[in-house]
Amino acid sequence: MEFLQAIEQLAPIRALRISFYAYPLVNAAHVLAIGALVTSVTLMDLRILGFLTAQERRPFLKLMRRVGIAAFCGAAATGLLLFSVRASEYFFNPAFRLKMVLIALAGLNLLALRLFASGPGGMPRERSAVIFAGLSMVLWLGVLVCGRFIGFL
């Protein structure tokens, strides 16, 4: 608990908390990054599931993977800043905790996809990747919902 309170008292975090502009801009950047992440993951998963067939599979998945990685990095960086403002409160928030678990599970799901259902060049095999793609969509939707509930619990 003291560690969490110490994070909240760091000078840059205090400045973020009291800034009229910085906090809302970081919050908006987080929402934008999450939107880009969930969109890229959903499009990638839909393509794996056999939809969006007008798009060439390999270049489309490669592009969506790059967008997803960049968006995840942006969401993680801005999320860390938002967490730091109220670390001692958010750490014990059940929606925040569930969100972190779901993010970890989504990461494990991606790892499992890469290890067990990927062919040459890291491209998912159509049939064996269907379960991972469906699970990915459910997990990221859960992350999104939990993120919205953090402020209400």
C-alpha positions as CSV (number, residue, x, y, z in Angstrom):
1,M,0.0,0.0,0.0
2,E,2.9,2.4,0.8
3,F,4.4,1.6,-2.6
4,L,1.1,2.6,-4.3
5,Q,0.9,5.8,-2.4
6,A,4.5,6.6,-3.2
7,I,3.7,6.2,-6.9
8,E,0.8,8.7,-6.5
9,Q,3.2,11.2,-4.9
10,L,5.7,11.3,-7.7
11,A,6.1,14.8,-9.0
12,P,5.1,14.0,-12.6
13,I,2.0,12.0,-11.4
14,R,0.9,14.8,-9.1
15,A,1.3,17.2,-12.0
16,L,-0.8,14.9,-14.2
17,R,-3.5,14.7,-11.6
18,I,-3.9,18.4,-11.2
19,S,-3.5,19.5,-14.8
20,F,-6.6,20.8,-16.5
21,Y,-5.3,19.6,-19.9
22,A,-2.9,16.7,-19.3
23,Y,-5.1,14.2,-17.6
24,P,-8.0,14.5,-20.1
25,L,-5.6,14.2,-23.0
26,V,-3.9,11.1,-21.5
27,N,-7.4,9.7,-20.9
28,A,-8.4,10.4,-24.5
29,A,-5.2,8.9,-25.8
30,H,-5.9,5.8,-23.8
31,V,-9.4,5.5,-25.2
32,L,-8.0,6.0,-28.8
33,A,-5.3,3.4,-28.3
34,I,-7.8,0.9,-26.8
35,G,-10.2,1.6,-29.8
36,A,-7.3,1.0,-32.3
37,L,-6.3,-2.2,-30.4
38,V,-9.7,-3.7,-30.2
39,T,-10.5,-2.8,-33.8
40,S,-7.2,-4.3,-35.2
41,V,-7.6,-7.5,-33.1
42,T,-11.2,-7.9,-34.1
43,L,-10.4,-7.4,-37.8
44,M,-7.5,-9.9,-37.5
45,D,-9.7,-12.4,-35.7
46,L,-12.5,-12.0,-38.2
47,R,-10.1,-12.6,-41.1
48,I,-8.8,-15.8,-39.3
49,L,-12.4,-16.9,-38.8
50,G,-13.0,-16.7,-42.6
51,F,-14.6,-13.3,-43.0
52,L,-13.2,-10.3,-44.9
53,T,-12.0,-12.6,-47.6
54,A,-11.7,-9.7,-50.1
55,Q,-8.5,-8.8,-48.2
56,E,-5.4,-10.9,-49.0
57,R,-4.8,-12.9,-45.9
58,R,-1.1,-12.6,-45.3
59,P,-0.6,-8.8,-45.8
60,F,-3.8,-8.0,-44.0
61,L,-2.9,-10.0,-40.9
62,K,0.6,-8.6,-41.0
63,L,-0.7,-5.0,-41.1
64,M,-3.3,-5.6,-38.4
65,R,-0.6,-7.3,-36.2
66,R,1.6,-4.2,-36.5
67,V,-1.3,-1.8,-35.8
68,G,-2.3,-4.0,-32.8
69,I,1.2,-4.0,-31.3
70,A,1.5,-0.2,-31.7
71,A,-1.9,0.3,-30.2
72,F,-1.2,-2.0,-27.3
73,C,2.0,-0.1,-26.5
74,G,0.1,3.2,-26.5
75,A,-2.7,1.8,-24.4
76,A,-0.2,0.3,-21.9
77,A,1.8,3.6,-21.6
78,T,-1.3,5.7,-21.1
79,G,-3.0,3.1,-18.9
80,L,0.1,3.1,-16.6
81,L,-0.2,6.9,-16.3
82,L,-3.9,6.8,-15.6
83,F,-3.3,4.0,-13.0
84,S,-0.6,6.0,-11.3
85,V,-2.9,8.9,-10.5
86,R,-5.0,6.7,-8.2
87,A,-2.8,3.6,-7.8
88,S,-3.9,2.8,-4.2
89,E,-7.6,3.0,-5.3
90,Y,-7.4,1.2,-8.6
91,F,-5.2,-1.7,-7.4
92,F,-8.0,-2.9,-5.2
93,N,-10.8,-2.3,-7.7
94,P,-12.3,-5.6,-8.9
95,A,-13.0,-4.4,-12.4
96,F,-9.3,-3.2,-12.7
97,R,-8.1,-6.6,-11.4
98,L,-10.3,-8.5,-13.8
99,K,-9.1,-6.3,-16.7
100,M,-5.5,-7.1,-15.9
101,V,-6.3,-10.9,-15.7
102,L,-8.1,-10.7,-19.1
103,I,-5.2,-8.8,-20.7
104,A,-2.9,-11.5,-19.4
105,L,-5.2,-14.2,-20.8
106,A,-5.4,-12.5,-24.1
107,G,-1.6,-12.4,-24.2
108,L,-1.4,-16.1,-23.4
109,N,-4.0,-16.8,-26.1
110,L,-1.9,-15.0,-28.6
111,L,1.2,-16.9,-27.5
112,A,-0.8,-20.2,-27.8
113,L,-1.9,-19.2,-31.3
114,R,1.7,-18.5,-32.3
115,L,2.9,-21.8,-30.8
116,F,0.2,-24.3,-31.7
117,A,-1.8,-22.9,-34.6
118,S,0.7,-21.0,-36.7
119,G,2.3,-22.1,-39.9
120,P,5.2,-20.8,-42.0
121,G,6.0,-17.1,-41.4
122,G,3.9,-17.0,-38.2
123,M,0.7,-16.9,-40.2
124,P,-2.2,-18.7,-38.4
125,R,-3.5,-21.9,-39.9
126,E,-7.1,-21.5,-40.9
127,R,-8.7,-24.4,-39.1
128,S,-6.7,-24.7,-36.0
129,A,-6.7,-20.9,-35.3
130,V,-10.5,-20.6,-35.2
131,I,-10.7,-21.3,-31.5
132,F,-7.9,-18.9,-30.6
133,A,-9.5,-16.1,-32.8
134,G,-12.9,-16.6,-31.2
135,L,-11.4,-16.6,-27.7
136,S,-9.4,-13.5,-28.5
137,M,-12.5,-11.5,-29.5
138,V,-14.3,-12.5,-26.2
139,L,-11.2,-11.7,-24.1
140,W,-10.7,-8.2,-25.6
141,L,-14.4,-7.4,-25.4
142,G,-14.1,-8.3,-21.7
143,V,-11.1,-6.0,-21.3
144,L,-13.1,-3.2,-22.9
145,V,-16.1,-3.8,-20.6
146,C,-14.0,-4.0,-17.4
147,G,-12.2,-0.8,-18.4
148,R,-15.5,1.0,-18.5
149,F,-16.6,-0.5,-15.1
150,I,-13.4,0.7,-13.3
151,G,-14.9,4.2,-12.7
152,F,-18.1,2.8,-11.4
153,L,-17.0,0.4,-8.8
